[in-house]
Amino acid sequence: MSVEETIKDQINSHDILLYMKGSPEQPQCGFSAQASQILMACGKKFAYVDVLSNPDIRATLPKVANWPTFPQLWVDGELVGGCDIIVEMYEKGELKPLIDSAGSSADTAS
């Protein structure tokens, strides 16, 4: 399976998926920490992929997503956006309903 196919499989296999640096318990950058904390505050389990331990995914995902930075939040197969968008949606009360309407797959998608 190619890296692109792996990414597409991860996105399609998890209703809520966060590509981040580190893990929700041990984020490796402030933006990933903020994004994962907001998702945890929404109260639903979510899957994540640590792009630091998956360098091929880290290099390929920005091309697949047409989004250059991490973290990246995907809900129901659609890119929601990065940290700024996650924060803005959360503050406006738009993120929780989106998360609530998604299914709930969890664990690491590797």
N, C-alpha and C positions, 0 to 999 in steps of 0.2 A: 504494500500500500504506500503510495506517495505521501509526502508531508501534507500536501494540499488535501488529499483524500482523508487523511487522518483528522485534519482540522474540520473538514466538512462533517465527518462522522461524529466528532465531539460535539459540534454545534447542534447537529440533528438529534443526538442521543440525550441531550440535557435541556430541560425546559428553561433553566436559569443557569447560566455559565459565565464565570468571571475569569478572564485571562489576566493574570496579575503577576507581580514580582513577589515571590515568596508564597506563604499560605495565609489564610485568614488568622490563624493563631500566631504566626510569625511573619508578618509582611516585611518585605525588604526595601520598601520605599514608602514615603509619606502618602503618595497618591493611592497606591494599592491599599494601604492601611485605611485611609478615609473611605474608599469605595467599599471595602469588605465590611467595615463597621456599619456603614449605612445599610448595606444589604442585610446584615445580621439584625439591625434595628427594625427592618421590615418584617421580621419574624418567620421567614420561610427558609428552609434549607436550600442551599445552592451548591452547584459543582464549581470547581475551580481547576485551573491549569497553571502551574508555576512555570512561567516562561524562562526563568533563570536556569532551571534544571532541564529544560527542553529547548536547547538553542536552535534546533531546526524549526520548531514552531515559532520561536521568537523572531527568527529571520523571515519566515514565510507568511505569517498571519497578517502583517500590515499590507502585503500585496493582495491577499485574498479578501480582506475586509475593506481595503481602500481607506484605512485608518492608521496613521503612522505611530501612535503611541499606546502605552499600556498604563493603566488597566483598560480592558475592553469588556463591557457587559453585553451579553447576548441573552435575549429573552424570546422564547418560542422561535428560534432560528433566525431572529432579526437582530442586527447590531443596534443597541440603544445608544452607545457612545462611551466616552471616557469619563474620567473623574469629574470634570467640570459639569458635564451634562447630568451625571448621576446626582451630584450635589444639588444642582438647580432643580431637577425634577423632584428630589426629596423635599426640598424647602418649599416648593409650590404644592406639595401634596399629590403629585402626579405619579411618583415612583411606586408607592405602596400598592395602589390599585392595579398597576401593571404587573407587579410581582405577585399579588394575590390571585390574579387571573391566570397566571402560568401554572403549569404542573410543578411537581416538586421532586426532581431527581437530585441526589446528593452524592457526595464523595468526590474523590479526585478523578478527573477525566484524563487518564494518561494512556 
